[in-house]
Amino acid sequence: MVIHGSLFKLLPFGVFILLFKFGAGLHFTLLAPLGARVFDVWVVGLLIGGAALLQLLLDVPAGFALDRFGYLRLLWVTTAAFIVATSVLIAGLTPMTFIATLFLGAFGWLFYGPGVDAYLLSMTPVEYAGRVVSMRDILVSIGIVFSTALLAFMLSIPVPMIGGIIAVILLCALLAGIMSPRDRVSVHAEKKVPTHHYHVRRHHVGHIFHAIWKLNPASGLLLLSGLAGSIFYAVIWFVVPLLLDSPSGASLPSVALGIFDFAVAVLGFFFGRLADKWNQKWLIFFGLLLFSVTGALLGFSTHVWFLVLGFMATAGDELSGLALWAWMDRLDKSHREDGLIAGVISFFQDLGWTIGPLVAGFLYGAIGPAWTIAVGAIPILITWMISFWTLAPLAVAPGMTAIRPPHRRKHKE
């Protein structure tokens, strides 16, 4: 396959994506166990949720700043902020250094997601845009797999070494970013993918409720499933690192968190075809049921069963999510607001990543890790019950999807 010249020039930026996600993902995964060494667990949940809330509130202003100052330039700034955030740990772990690394890291995440997507779309020819977005998802997943594979080792070494290692990874990411070609065109100059607003995180509030209402019940269920799924994954990413840092953590495989992205990579294409050919009502119904039941059981499983149930939970999530997107795509005849809907769903996912650590922090010490994960699955069960009531009178037939559904995040971004 011949690589288009403009795509070949983006190879350094691909290295940046992978290394940033590797280092930043590792930093986020370590926050709960490191915080628990200097604070009560409920305080750690409050702090991590507060940082996520701050990021959520600054999301739209960040989009305007990216347009004003340039995508690549602010990605340099955000990566430098992350290097400072991790370098703080070199001084050792104290309440002050933990708070500093947490909130500096939140600033580091602020521009990453929308900045990367806006940069790629602005630099990519229209005919390659969908392919580049898919490659971005692959690089992100590889970075997360690297970070989860290294998690057990990082928890066993002194904190100053942790800070130094992650800082070096992010410094390499910064160098790759500096080597990337400068962006000179705004991503808003041309709408290159249907889910444009999902990728650049810019939505106009005045049109939201009208757009959501006219595509109900598909759009409403997508919002609920996005919120519920993000709460669940946020709880998982809070509880599992704490378990791995405790004596009882020996019952979990060190790559436990990597199973979710692995499942997406294995099942994504197959389920996409399934959503096009099978009755979408039943795919949504059984997907949400599988997601909620296996998610609730996940905390009570050990060793290989954690991987099996984690794989099945993600399978249910992907199955219902892709079917909902395919259904909504068929309801939307004009496809003028695909990006707006996707942007609102992204907002609800971010809200879930704010709620999840708060819930997990308060429940972890009160009812234990297993029941905390089970409680994290309750919003998914509620979504399934709502879908059962909503979908019962409807006949949702299969049909080809005209747009590529945005990847639902199984990790912090």
DOTORPA-928353 format. One record per residue (C-alpha): x, y, z; residue number from 0; residue in one letter. Coordinates in steps of 0.1 Angstrom, whole numbers, plus 5000, padded with zeros to 4 digits. Layout:
BEGIN
(fipa (X Y Z) NUM 'A');
...
// end
This chain:
BEGIN
(fipa (5000 5000 5000) 0 'M');
(fipa (5014 5034 4990) 1 'V');
(fipa (5013 5060 5018) 2 'I');
(fipa (5001 5094 5007) 3 'H');
(fipa (5029 5120 5011) 4 'G');
(fipa (5010 5142 5036) 5 'S');
(fipa (5002 5111 5057) 6 'L');
(fipa (5039 5100 5057) 7 'F');
(fipa (5048 5134 5071) 8 'K');
(fipa (5025 5127 5101) 9 'L');
(fipa (5045 5097 5113) 10 'L');
(fipa (5062 5118 5140) 11 'P');
(fipa (5028 5128 5152) 12 'F');
(fipa (5017 5092 5153) 13 'G');
(fipa (5047 5086 5176) 14 'V');
(fipa (5036 5115 5197) 15 'F');
(fipa (5001 5101 5202) 16 'I');
(fipa (5014 5067 5212) 17 'L');
(fipa (5041 5080 5236) 18 'L');
(fipa (5018 5106 5252) 19 'F');
(fipa (4990 5081 5258) 20 'K');
(fipa (5016 5056 5272) 21 'F');
(fipa (5030 5082 5297) 22 'G');
(fipa (4998 5101 5305) 23 'A');
(fipa (4978 5069 5308) 24 'G');
(fipa (5004 5054 5331) 25 'L');
(fipa (5002 5086 5352) 26 'H');
(fipa (4964 5085 5355) 27 'F');
(fipa (4964 5048 5363) 28 'T');
(fipa (4988 5053 5392) 29 'L');
(fipa (4969 5082 5407) 30 'L');
(fipa (4946 5062 5429) 31 'A');
(fipa (4972 5039 5445) 32 'P');
(fipa (4997 5067 5450) 33 'L');
(fipa (4970 5090 5465) 34 'G');
(fipa (4960 5062 5489) 35 'A');
(fipa (4995 5063 5503) 36 'R');
(fipa (4991 5098 5516) 37 'V');
(fipa (4953 5103 5519) 38 'F');
(fipa (4922 5084 5528) 39 'D');
(fipa (4907 5066 5498) 40 'V');
(fipa (4876 5088 5498) 41 'W');
(fipa (4897 5119 5497) 42 'V');
(fipa (4916 5105 5467) 43 'V');
(fipa (4883 5099 5449) 44 'G');
(fipa (4872 5134 5457) 45 'L');
(fipa (4904 5149 5444) 46 'L');
(fipa (4904 5128 5412) 47 'I');
(fipa (4868 5136 5405) 48 'G');
(fipa (4874 5173 5412) 49 'G');
(fipa (4902 5174 5387) 50 'A');
(fipa (4880 5156 5361) 51 'A');
(fipa (4852 5182 5368) 52 'L');
(fipa (4876 5211 5363) 53 'L');
(fipa (4887 5195 5330) 54 'Q');
(fipa (4850 5192 5320) 55 'L');
(fipa (4842 5228 5328) 56 'L');
(fipa (4872 5240 5308) 57 'L');
(fipa (4865 5217 5278) 58 'D');
(fipa (4848 5242 5255) 59 'V');
(fipa (4871 5272 5264) 60 'P');
(fipa (4900 5248 5255) 61 'A');
(fipa (4885 5243 5221) 62 'G');
(fipa (4884 5281 5215) 63 'F');
(fipa (4920 5283 5227) 64 'A');
(fipa (4931 5256 5203) 65 'L');
(fipa (4916 5276 5174) 66 'D');
(fipa (4932 5308 5186) 67 'R');
(fipa (4967 5296 5193) 68 'F');
(fipa (4972 5266 5171) 69 'G');
(fipa (4966 5229 5177) 70 'Y');
(fipa (5003 5217 5177) 71 'L');
(fipa (5015 5246 5198) 72 'R');
(fipa (4991 5239 5226) 73 'L');
(fipa (4998 5202 5224) 74 'L');
(fipa (5035 5212 5231) 75 'W');
(fipa (5023 5232 5260) 76 'V');
(fipa (5000 5205 5274) 77 'T');
(fipa (5028 5179 5271) 78 'T');
(fipa (5053 5202 5289) 79 'A');
(fipa (5027 5206 5317) 80 'A');
(fipa (5025 5168 5320) 81 'F');
(fipa (5063 5166 5322) 82 'I');
(fipa (5063 5191 5350) 83 'V');
(fipa (5034 5171 5366) 84 'A');
(fipa (5054 5139 5366) 85 'T');
(fipa (5086 5156 5376) 86 'S');
(fipa (5070 5168 5408) 87 'V');
(fipa (5070 5132 5420) 88 'L');
(fipa (5108 5131 5417) 89 'I');
(fipa (5108 5151 5450) 90 'A');
(fipa (5089 5123 5467) 91 'G');
(fipa (5053 5116 5475) 92 'L');
(fipa (5036 5140 5499) 93 'T');
(fipa (5001 5154 5500) 94 'P');
(fipa (5013 5185 5483) 95 'M');
(fipa (5032 5167 5455) 96 'T');
(fipa (5002 5144 5449) 97 'F');
(fipa (4978 5174 5445) 98 'I');
(fipa (5003 5192 5423) 99 'A');
(fipa (5008 5162 5400) 100 'T');
(fipa (4970 5155 5398) 101 'L');
(fipa (4959 5190 5388) 102 'F');
(fipa (4989 5197 5365) 103 'L');
(fipa (4981 5164 5349) 104 'G');
(fipa (4945 5175 5345) 105 'A');
(fipa (4957 5206 5326) 106 'F');
(fipa (4978 5182 5305) 107 'G');
(fipa (4948 5162 5295) 108 'W');
(fipa (4927 5193 5287) 109 'L');
(fipa (4941 5200 5252) 110 'F');
(fipa (4952 5164 5243) 111 'Y');
(fipa (4919 5148 5230) 112 'G');
(fipa (4905 5177 5210) 113 'P');
(fipa (4939 5190 5200) 114 'G');
(fipa (4951 5157 5185) 115 'V');
(fipa (4918 5152 5166) 116 'D');
(fipa (4916 5188 5154) 117 'A');
(fipa (4953 5186 5143) 118 'Y');
(fipa (4949 5153 5124) 119 'L');
(fipa (4917 5164 5106) 120 'L');
(fipa (4932 5198 5097) 121 'S');
(fipa (4963 5181 5082) 122 'M');
(fipa (4946 5152 5064) 123 'T');
(fipa (4931 5151 5029) 124 'P');
(fipa (4894 5145 5030) 125 'V');
(fipa (4897 5110 5014) 126 'E');
(fipa (4920 5098 5041) 127 'Y');
(fipa (4903 5114 5072) 128 'A');
(fipa (4883 5084 5083) 129 'G');
(fipa (4914 5062 5079) 130 'R');
(fipa (4935 5085 5100) 131 'V');
(fipa (4909 5087 5128) 132 'V');
(fipa (4909 5049 5129) 133 'S');
(fipa (4947 5048 5131) 134 'M');
(fipa (4945 5073 5159) 135 'R');
(fipa (4923 5049 5179) 136 'D');
(fipa (4948 5021 5173) 137 'I');
(fipa (4978 5041 5185) 138 'L');
(fipa (4958 5052 5216) 139 'V');
(fipa (4950 5016 5224) 140 'S');
(fipa (4986 5005 5220) 141 'I');
(fipa (4997 5032 5244) 142 'G');
(fipa (4971 5021 5269) 143 'I');
(fipa (4982 4985 5266) 144 'V');
(fipa (5018 4995 5272) 145 'F');
(fipa (5008 5015 5303) 146 'S');
(fipa (4988 4987 5318) 147 'T');
(fipa (5015 4961 5311) 148 'A');
(fipa (5040 4983 5330) 149 'L');
(fipa (5016 4991 5359) 150 'L');
(fipa (5027 4963 5383) 151 'A');
(fipa (5064 4971 5379) 152 'F');
(fipa (5058 5008 5385) 153 'M');
(fipa (5039 5001 5417) 154 'L');
(fipa (5070 4981 5430) 155 'S');
(fipa (5096 5009 5426) 156 'I');
(fipa (5102 5041 5446) 157 'P');
(fipa (5080 5071 5437) 158 'V');
(fipa (5109 5093 5425) 159 'P');
(fipa (5118 5067 5399) 160 'M');
(fipa (5081 5066 5388) 161 'I');
(fipa (5081 5103 5382) 162 'G');
(fipa (5114 5101 5364) 163 'G');
(fipa (5104 5073 5341) 164 'I');
(fipa (5071 5089 5331) 165 'I');
(fipa (5087 5122 5326) 166 'A');
(fipa (5112 5107 5302) 167 'V');
(fipa (5084 5090 5282) 168 'I');
(fipa (5066 5123 5279) 169 'L');
(fipa (5098 5141 5270) 170 'L');
(fipa (5102 5117 5241) 171 'C');
(fipa (5066 5124 5231) 172 'A');
(fipa (5073 5162 5232) 173 'L');
(fipa (5103 5157 5209) 174 'L');
(fipa (5081 5138 5185) 175 'A');
(fipa (5055 5165 5186) 176 'G');
(fipa (5082 5192 5179) 177 'I');
(fipa (5093 5172 5148) 178 'M');
(fipa (5057 5171 5135) 179 'S');
(fipa (5047 5195 5107) 180 'P');
(fipa (5031 5228 5118) 181 'R');
(fipa (4994 5232 5114) 182 'D');
(fipa (4983 5262 5093) 183 'R');
(fipa (4947 5255 5086) 184 'V');
(fipa (4917 5255 5110) 185 'S');
(fipa (4899 5223 5112) 186 'V');
(fipa (4866 5243 5110) 187 'H');
(fipa (4875 5253 5074) 188 'A');
(fipa (4862 5220 5061) 189 'E');
(fipa (4840 5193 5077) 190 'K');
(fipa (4860 5162 5069) 191 'K');
(fipa (4841 5136 5089) 192 'V');
(fipa (4804 5134 5098) 193 'P');
(fipa (4812 5133 5136) 194 'T');
(fipa (4833 5164 5132) 195 'H');
(fipa (4821 5180 5165) 196 'H');
(fipa (4828 5149 5184) 197 'Y');
(fipa (4864 5151 5175) 198 'H');
(fipa (4869 5188 5181) 199 'V');
(fipa (4847 5190 5212) 200 'R');
(fipa (4828 5222 5202) 201 'R');
(fipa (4790 5221 5206) 202 'H');
(fipa (4763 5248 5205) 203 'H');
(fipa (4741 5244 5235) 204 'V');
(fipa (4710 5261 5219) 205 'G');
(fipa (4705 5232 5194) 206 'H');
(fipa (4713 5203 5217) 207 'I');
(fipa (4678 5194 5231) 208 'F');
(fipa (4662 5197 5197) 209 'H');
(fipa (4688 5175 5181) 210 'A');
(fipa (4685 5149 5208) 211 'I');
(fipa (4647 5149 5210) 212 'W');
(fipa (4641 5144 5173) 213 'K');
(fipa (4663 5113 5173) 214 'L');
(fipa (4648 5096 5204) 215 'N');
(fipa (4648 5070 5216) 216 'P');
(fipa (4682 5061 5200) 217 'A');
(fipa (4699 5093 5209) 218 'S');
(fipa (4686 5093 5245) 219 'G');
(fipa (4698 5057 5250) 220 'L');
(fipa (4731 5066 5236) 221 'L');
(fipa (4735 5094 5261) 222 'L');
(fipa (4725 5071 5290) 223 'L');
(fipa (4747 5042 5279) 224 'S');
(fipa (4777 5066 5274) 225 'G');
(fipa (4772 5081 5309) 226 'L');
(fipa (4767 5047 5325) 227 'A');
(fipa (4796 5030 5307) 228 'G');
(fipa (4820 5059 5316) 229 'S');
(fipa (4810 5057 5353) 230 'I');
(fipa (4817 5020 5352) 231 'F');
(fipa (4851 5023 5335) 232 'Y');
(fipa (4861 5052 5358) 233 'A');
(fipa (4853 5030 5388) 234 'V');
(fipa (4874 5001 5373) 235 'I');
(fipa (4904 5024 5367) 236 'W');
(fipa (4901 5036 5403) 237 'F');
(fipa (4896 5003 5420) 238 'V');
(fipa (4919 4979 5400) 239 'V');
(fipa (4951 4999 5405) 240 'P');
(fipa (4944 5001 5442) 241 'L');
(fipa (4939 4963 5443) 242 'L');
(fipa (4972 4957 5424) 243 'L');
(fipa (4990 4979 5450) 244 'D');
(fipa (4975 4958 5479) 245 'S');
(fipa (4984 4923 5491) 246 'P');
(fipa (4951 4910 5477) 247 'S');
(fipa (4961 4923 5443) 248 'G');
(fipa (4980 4891 5436) 249 'A');
(fipa (4947 4875 5426) 250 'S');
(fipa (4945 4899 5396) 251 'L');
(fipa (4966 4896 5364) 252 'P');
(fipa (4989 4926 5360) 253 'S');
(fipa (4974 4933 5325) 254 'V');
(fipa (4939 4934 5339) 255 'A');
(fipa (4932 4969 5326) 256 'L');
(fipa (4944 4961 5291) 257 'G');
(fipa (4917 4936 5284) 258 'I');
(fipa (4891 4963 5276) 259 'F');
(fipa (4911 4978 5247) 260 'D');
(fipa (4921 4943 5236) 261 'F');
(fipa (4884 4933 5233) 262 'A');
(fipa (4876 4964 5212) 263 'V');
(fipa (4905 4956 5188) 264 'A');
(fipa (4893 4920 5185) 265 'V');
(fipa (4856 4925 5182) 266 'L');
(fipa (4851 4959 5167) 267 'G');
(fipa (4849 4950 5130) 268 'F');
(fipa (4828 4919 5136) 269 'F');
(fipa (4802 4937 5158) 270 'F');
(fipa (4800 4965 5133) 271 'G');
(fipa (4789 4941 5106) 272 'R');
(fipa (4765 4925 5131) 273 'L');
(fipa (4749 4958 5138) 274 'A');
(fipa (4743 4962 5101) 275 'D');
(fipa (4726 4928 5095) 276 'K');
(fipa (4708 4918 5128) 277 'W');
(fipa (4678 4933 5145) 278 'N');
(fipa (4693 4962 5164) 279 'Q');
(fipa (4666 4962 5191) 280 'K');
(fipa (4678 4928 5203) 281 'W');
(fipa (4715 4937 5199) 282 'L');
(fipa (4709 4967 5222) 283 'I');
(fipa (4689 4947 5247) 284 'F');
(fipa (4713 4917 5250) 285 'F');
(fipa (4744 4939 5247) 286 'G');
(fipa (4734 4961 5277) 287 'L');
(fipa (4723 4930 5297) 288 'L');
(fipa (4756 4913 5290) 289 'L');
(fipa (4775 4945 5299) 290 'F');
(fipa (4756 4950 5332) 291 'S');
(fipa (4758 4914 5344) 292 'V');
(fipa (4794 4907 5336) 293 'T');
(fipa (4804 4941 5348) 294 'G');
(fipa (4788 4935 5382) 295 'A');
(fipa (4805 4901 5385) 296 'L');
(fipa (4839 4915 5375) 297 'L');
(fipa (4849 4926 5410) 298 'G');
(fipa (4843 4891 5424) 299 'F');
(fipa (4865 4874 5398) 300 'S');
(fipa (4902 4866 5400) 301 'T');
(fipa (4930 4855 5377) 302 'H');
(fipa (4919 4845 5342) 303 'V');
(fipa (4882 4850 5351) 304 'W');
(fipa (4888 4887 5354) 305 'F');
(fipa (4901 4887 5318) 306 'L');
(fipa (4872 4866 5306) 307 'V');
(fipa (4845 4887 5323) 308 'L');
(fipa (4862 4919 5313) 309 'G');
(fipa (4863 4908 5277) 310 'F');
(fipa (4826 4899 5279) 311 'M');
(fipa (4817 4932 5295) 312 'A');
(fipa (4834 4951 5267) 313 'T');
(fipa (4817 4929 5242) 314 'A');
(fipa (4783 4938 5256) 315 'G');
(fipa (4793 4975 5256) 316 'D');
(fipa (4805 4975 5220) 317 'E');
(fipa (4775 4954 5208) 318 'L');
(fipa (4749 4978 5223) 319 'S');
(fipa (4769 5009 5214) 320 'G');
(fipa (4774 5000 5177) 321 'L');
(fipa (4737 4989 5174) 322 'A');
(fipa (4725 5022 5189) 323 'L');
(fipa (4747 5042 5166) 324 'W');
(fipa (4735 5022 5136) 325 'A');
(fipa (4699 5028 5146) 326 'W');
(fipa (4703 5065 5152) 327 'M');
(fipa (4721 5068 5119) 328 'D');
(fipa (4690 5054 5102) 329 'R');
(fipa (4667 5078 5121) 330 'L');
(fipa (4687 5108 5110) 331 'D');
(fipa (4677 5113 5074) 332 'K');
(fipa (4697 5146 5068) 333 'S');
(fipa (4729 5137 5088) 334 'H');
(fipa (4734 5174 5094) 335 'R');
(fipa (4738 5171 5132) 336 'E');
(fipa (4757 5138 5135) 337 'D');
(fipa (4787 5157 5150) 338 'G');
(fipa (4765 5176 5175) 339 'L');
(fipa (4750 5144 5188) 340 'I');
(fipa (4784 5128 5191) 341 'A');
(fipa (4797 5159 5209) 342 'G');
(fipa (4769 5158 5235) 343 'V');
(fipa (4776 5121 5240) 344 'I');
(fipa (4812 5129 5245) 345 'S');
(fipa (4802 5155 5272) 346 'F');
(fipa (4782 5128 5290) 347 'F');
(fipa (4811 5104 5289) 348 'Q');
(fipa (4833 5131 5304) 349 'D');
(fipa (4807 5136 5331) 350 'L');
(fipa (4809 5098 5338) 351 'G');
(fipa (4846 5101 5343) 352 'W');
(fipa (4839 5128 5369) 353 'T');
(fipa (4813 5108 5388) 354 'I');
(fipa (4831 5075 5388) 355 'G');
(fipa (4861 5083 5410) 356 'P');
(fipa (4838 5102 5435) 357 'L');
(fipa (4816 5071 5439) 358 'V');
(fipa (4845 5047 5440) 359 'A');
(fipa (4864 5068 5466) 360 'G');
(fipa (4835 5068 5490) 361 'F');
(fipa (4825 5032 5485) 362 'L');
(fipa (4859 5015 5484) 363 'Y');
(fipa (4865 5016 5522) 364 'G');
(fipa (4829 5012 5531) 365 'A');
(fipa (4819 4981 5511) 366 'I');
(fipa (4851 4968 5496) 367 'G');
(fipa (4865 4968 5461) 368 'P');
(fipa (4843 4939 5447) 369 'A');
(fipa (4810 4956 5457) 370 'W');
(fipa (4823 4990 5446) 371 'T');
(fipa (4827 4976 5411) 372 'I');
(fipa (4792 4960 5413) 373 'A');
(fipa (4777 4993 5423) 374 'V');
(fipa (4796 5009 5394) 375 'G');
(fipa (4776 4986 5371) 376 'A');
(fipa (4742 4996 5385) 377 'I');
(fipa (4738 5026 5360) 378 'P');
(fipa (4743 5001 5332) 379 'I');
(fipa (4716 4979 5346) 380 'L');
(fipa (4693 5009 5349) 381 'I');
(fipa (4700 5018 5313) 382 'T');
(fipa (4691 4983 5303) 383 'W');
(fipa (4658 4985 5322) 384 'M');
(fipa (4650 5018 5304) 385 'I');
(fipa (4659 5002 5271) 386 'S');
(fipa (4636 4973 5278) 387 'F');
(fipa (4607 4996 5285) 388 'W');
(fipa (4616 5019 5256) 389 'T');
(fipa (4623 4993 5229) 390 'L');
(fipa (4594 4969 5237) 391 'A');
(fipa (4568 4985 5214) 392 'P');
(fipa (4593 4993 5186) 393 'L');
(fipa (4605 4973 5156) 394 'A');
(fipa (4641 4982 5149) 395 'V');
(fipa (4652 4965 5118) 396 'A');
(fipa (4688 4960 5106) 397 'P');
(fipa (4703 4985 5082) 398 'G');
(fipa (4737 4997 5069) 399 'M');
(fipa (4754 5025 5088) 400 'T');
(fipa (4763 5055 5068) 401 'A');
(fipa (4788 5069 5093) 402 'I');
(fipa (4817 5054 5113) 403 'R');
(fipa (4806 5055 5150) 404 'P');
(fipa (4831 5073 5172) 405 'P');
(fipa (4851 5050 5194) 406 'H');
(fipa (4837 5048 5230) 407 'R');
(fipa (4865 5054 5254) 408 'R');
(fipa (4874 5027 5279) 409 'K');
(fipa (4901 5049 5295) 410 'H');
(fipa (4908 5084 5305) 411 'K');
(fipa (4912 5111 5279) 412 'E');
// end
